Amino acid sequence: MRTAPGVWRRRLTVPGTLLVSALAVITNVVAAPTAVAKPGVPIASDRCTAAQRTESLRADQQRVFDLLGPLRTLNGPEDLAPLAAAGTYGPDSHGWVQYERMGVALLDLNQALQIIGKQMPGMNPGRDTVVSGKPAGLFYRSRQTGFDYHDAVTPAFPYDLVGWFYAGVYTPGETPTEVGLCMFRGDWAFHERGVHTFPKFDMHMMPPQEDYLGQKRGDTPLPGGSTPSGLVHPRGWDVHIFLDPTNPTTPVASDLSPFGDIPGVVGGMDTAFPYPVWPDELAAGADPHPVTPGMTSGHSHN
């Protein structure tokens, strides 16, 4: 239904086949091939200088722009098929919910399901790899105002890209191998283990019992028992990168956008990306169970 020039509201139900595919991956896990660099994309060391990190962010932004081309703006449903072709991106465990200071998260469904499947209890996936220019998900913000941000099934076109993120299997004490990225250790948060509950996909966190935050892997929770109905996922490494409206060439890494330009619902997502406590920090007297600031202060851990 047309509501205003250039603005569309159309009900697009998340396909039931997505849930079937998710279950298929979870019950029949096939190891994904190791990610490899594109030609000309350097393999970064585990640590880098501030200047190298800044240059890495600049280069990463350009690679994402090159990947998406005109799909940095989604004008209508006709853009969803090309977006899926660019990296199997689409609505997954959040639907079309727009979260405050994050936006709508459109996930690379293949990467997302592999992370879930590889962290089923008993699996031993090892350290993951992320590749610059192949983000695990994209953040978009609707140009519309006054719509129901919590509506999981009805997109509010048009959408503009506001950021992206990289994700990987959570390996305590060891961030993913970075290909073409050069991030600080403290840039890496993790998405807490839990369930995006039906029908609104709010985040219900289910952290494992542990001596300090991030100590344990946090395998995919199994349905039934105390697990609410919804889409389950394990802990997973995450680094969120947001476009800086004041600096068109260099994005910023932060759990939530620091620019105050993305309206939406909270839905439990503001505290769902804690930064782990590292053993050396613990030895130096750090709080073993720090409270994630949430909407009061989106932050970098550096």
Legacy VTK file of the C-alpha trace (Angstrom):
# vtk DataFile Version 3.0
C-alpha trace
ASCII
DATASET POLYDATA
POINTS 302 float
0.000 0.000 0.000
1.352 3.384 -1.024
1.353 5.822 1.917
3.455 8.704 0.586
5.702 9.444 -2.386
8.697 7.123 -2.188
7.354 5.312 0.896
5.979 1.763 0.883
4.346 -0.372 3.558
3.812 -3.908 2.357
3.245 -7.013 4.434
5.916 -9.596 3.686
5.593 -12.674 5.850
8.899 -14.285 6.806
8.814 -17.564 4.869
8.109 -20.701 6.849
10.800 -22.397 4.813
13.372 -20.273 6.678
12.504 -22.046 9.919
12.675 -25.410 8.190
16.091 -24.524 6.766
17.304 -23.454 10.198
16.254 -26.743 11.736
17.880 -28.641 8.895
21.200 -26.923 9.492
20.993 -27.415 13.244
20.243 -31.137 12.978
22.515 -31.885 10.026
25.563 -29.691 10.461
27.958 -29.488 7.563
31.164 -27.595 8.248
31.420 -24.420 6.204
34.485 -23.985 4.014
37.181 -21.797 5.504
36.723 -18.193 4.437
39.464 -16.927 2.170
40.594 -13.463 1.249
39.553 -11.770 -1.952
42.464 -10.878 -4.241
44.271 -7.887 -2.807
42.733 -8.180 0.670
45.542 -8.571 3.219
45.406 -10.960 6.151
45.697 -8.863 9.305
47.618 -9.814 12.394
45.729 -10.337 15.636
46.800 -6.933 16.898
47.307 -3.641 15.117
48.157 -0.020 15.785
45.532 2.715 16.007
46.544 3.953 12.552
46.276 0.456 11.070
42.858 0.000 12.664
41.611 3.301 11.200
42.878 2.390 7.746
41.292 -1.043 8.109
37.910 0.521 8.883
38.185 2.834 5.875
39.054 -0.028 3.560
36.309 -2.198 5.011
33.692 0.504 4.412
34.704 0.746 0.765
34.536 -3.043 0.348
31.019 -3.116 1.819
29.993 -0.235 -0.454
31.421 -2.127 -3.439
29.514 -5.256 -2.404
26.174 -3.474 -2.138
26.408 -0.832 -4.854
22.941 0.753 -5.201
21.594 -1.584 -2.502
22.887 0.812 0.130
19.306 2.021 -0.246
16.471 -0.499 -0.349
13.636 1.205 -2.197
11.129 -1.627 -2.167
10.554 -5.406 -2.247
12.169 -5.550 -5.673
15.557 -4.923 -4.000
15.366 -7.971 -1.730
16.266 -10.559 -4.372
19.420 -8.682 -5.463
20.325 -8.237 -1.777
19.990 -11.972 -1.180
22.150 -12.605 -4.239
24.846 -10.274 -2.843
25.313 -12.393 0.285
22.138 -14.323 1.201
21.066 -11.267 3.234
17.518 -11.178 4.546
15.330 -10.982 7.664
16.125 -13.806 10.060
15.715 -14.030 13.832
14.627 -10.379 14.135
12.307 -10.072 11.129
11.835 -6.409 10.192
11.990 -5.098 13.767
13.921 -1.826 13.900
16.023 -1.550 17.060
17.047 1.727 18.639
20.659 2.682 17.861
21.031 -0.405 15.659
18.362 -0.488 12.964
16.927 -3.454 11.090
19.413 -6.336 11.018
19.429 -8.270 7.751
21.610 -11.329 8.254
23.683 -13.414 5.918
21.458 -16.420 6.518
24.151 -18.906 5.565
26.657 -17.495 8.058
24.021 -17.233 10.794
22.838 -20.816 10.461
26.401 -22.133 10.328
27.230 -20.408 13.630
24.106 -21.866 15.243
24.773 -25.342 13.889
28.480 -25.428 14.699
27.797 -24.537 18.338
25.349 -27.296 19.095
26.297 -29.157 22.304
29.135 -31.570 21.645
30.511 -29.784 18.597
34.093 -28.495 18.534
34.226 -25.935 15.699
37.458 -24.172 16.662
38.393 -20.585 15.873
36.313 -18.886 13.194
37.406 -16.567 10.360
35.856 -13.292 9.209
36.614 -11.626 5.882
36.427 -7.876 5.240
33.735 -7.038 2.713
31.693 -10.147 3.603
29.813 -9.020 6.712
27.563 -11.410 8.602
24.798 -8.826 8.592
23.738 -5.352 7.543
22.027 -2.611 9.548
19.393 -0.488 7.788
17.235 2.420 8.995
13.819 3.234 7.552
13.222 6.739 6.214
9.656 6.484 7.494
8.534 7.845 10.840
5.610 6.928 13.039
5.375 3.285 11.981
5.410 0.308 14.339
9.109 -0.355 14.903
8.175 -3.654 16.572
6.411 -5.024 13.484
8.469 -8.072 12.542
6.702 -8.913 9.276
5.963 -5.575 7.595
8.913 -3.694 6.072
8.848 0.105 5.954
10.640 0.986 2.725
12.761 2.833 1.846
15.725 1.843 4.012
19.235 3.310 4.134
22.357 1.424 5.183
23.647 2.623 8.581
26.134 -0.129 9.411
27.122 -3.780 9.288
28.676 -6.415 11.493
30.998 -9.395 11.501
30.267 -12.510 13.531
31.785 -15.868 14.317
31.676 -18.907 16.543
32.374 -17.848 20.122
35.721 -19.189 21.300
36.437 -17.879 24.822
39.652 -15.907 24.988
40.259 -16.017 21.235
38.625 -13.637 18.751
38.093 -14.708 15.116
40.945 -14.669 12.636
40.603 -11.432 10.665
41.148 -11.347 6.918
41.325 -7.776 5.654
40.334 -6.397 9.067
42.643 -5.123 11.788
40.595 -4.569 14.925
41.508 -4.129 18.554
40.696 -7.019 20.859
38.288 -4.723 22.671
36.255 -4.088 19.515
34.872 -7.632 19.784
31.731 -8.095 21.852
29.590 -11.217 21.764
25.892 -11.714 21.153
24.634 -13.407 24.287
23.190 -16.912 24.120
19.420 -16.934 24.102
16.149 -16.836 22.211
14.449 -14.275 19.990
10.987 -14.943 21.358
7.767 -15.171 19.369
5.936 -13.124 18.204
7.980 -9.909 18.505
11.490 -11.441 18.447
12.511 -9.687 21.676
15.811 -10.978 23.041
15.609 -13.360 26.011
19.166 -13.946 27.199
20.261 -17.325 28.608
23.899 -16.903 29.712
25.653 -19.996 31.030
26.780 -20.165 34.642
30.393 -18.997 34.748
32.976 -17.394 37.011
33.409 -14.332 34.810
31.622 -12.832 31.813
32.542 -14.623 28.612
34.347 -17.537 30.266
32.233 -20.257 28.622
31.277 -20.929 25.018
27.522 -20.792 25.537
26.264 -23.484 23.166
22.979 -23.245 21.278
20.144 -23.739 23.808
17.873 -26.676 23.083
14.103 -26.184 22.754
11.837 -27.236 25.606
12.108 -26.950 29.341
12.912 -23.398 30.418
13.663 -22.256 26.856
10.925 -19.879 25.618
9.384 -20.397 22.190
11.348 -18.602 19.513
14.520 -18.739 17.446
17.497 -19.934 19.485
21.154 -19.102 19.037
24.430 -19.605 20.928
26.922 -16.987 21.962
28.697 -15.590 18.963
31.496 -13.088 18.451
30.265 -9.743 17.079
31.867 -6.502 16.021
29.397 -3.787 14.992
30.481 -1.043 12.603
28.392 2.087 12.011
28.610 4.798 9.373
29.700 8.131 10.828
27.465 10.950 9.513
30.231 13.445 10.356
32.994 11.497 8.599
31.989 9.935 5.260
35.195 7.908 4.873
35.726 6.294 8.281
33.073 4.290 10.186
33.207 3.536 13.914
33.163 0.247 15.831
30.710 0.247 18.747
28.045 -2.057 20.170
25.375 0.605 19.549
25.455 3.575 17.209
26.827 6.566 19.138
25.182 9.110 16.842
21.574 9.049 18.111
20.174 8.879 14.587
18.494 5.434 14.611
15.051 5.296 16.270
13.418 2.016 17.210
12.452 -0.365 19.993
14.827 -1.691 22.622
13.563 -5.277 22.680
16.316 -6.456 25.015
18.967 -5.852 22.369
20.698 -2.969 24.142
22.322 -5.322 26.668
22.572 -8.392 24.422
26.102 -7.587 23.173
28.384 -7.565 26.224
32.157 -7.306 26.039
33.907 -10.287 27.613
36.200 -9.981 30.596
39.632 -11.176 29.565
41.827 -13.190 31.961
44.511 -10.478 32.047
41.838 -7.896 32.937
40.555 -10.186 35.670
44.092 -10.545 37.040
44.339 -6.744 37.105
41.229 -6.483 39.291
38.419 -6.081 36.760
34.827 -6.773 37.797
34.150 -10.388 36.738
30.495 -9.621 35.983
30.244 -6.038 34.664
26.841 -4.647 33.782
26.390 -3.793 30.100
25.396 -0.092 30.011
22.684 -0.511 27.378
20.912 2.581 26.106
22.494 4.765 28.762
25.848 4.535 27.028
26.561 2.619 23.835
30.269 2.105 24.010
33.476 0.655 22.745
35.389 -1.531 25.160
38.740 0.066 24.302
LINES 1 303
302 0 1 2 3 4 5 6 7 8 9 10 11 12 13 14 15 16 17 18 19 20 21 22 23 24 25 26 27 28 29 30 31 32 33 34 35 36 37 38 39 40 41 42 43 44 45 46 47 48 49 50 51 52 53 54 55 56 57 58 59 60 61 62 63 64 65 66 67 68 69 70 71 72 73 74 75 76 77 78 79 80 81 82 83 84 85 86 87 88 89 90 91 92 93 94 95 96 97 98 99 100 101 102 103 104 105 106 107 108 109 110 111 112 113 114 115 116 117 118 119 120 121 122 123 124 125 126 127 128 129 130 131 132 133 134 135 136 137 138 139 140 141 142 143 144 145 146 147 148 149 150 151 152 153 154 155 156 157 158 159 160 161 162 163 164 165 166 167 168 169 170 171 172 173 174 175 176 177 178 179 180 181 182 183 184 185 186 187 188 189 190 191 192 193 194 195 196 197 198 199 200 201 202 203 204 205 206 207 208 209 210 211 212 213 214 215 216 217 218 219 220 221 222 223 224 225 226 227 228 229 230 231 232 233 234 235 236 237 238 239 240 241 242 243 244 245 246 247 248 249 250 251 252 253 254 255 256 257 258 259 260 261 262 263 264 265 266 267 268 269 270 271 272 273 274 275 276 277 278 279 280 281 282 283 284 285 286 287 288 289 290 291 292 293 294 295 296 297 298 299 300 301
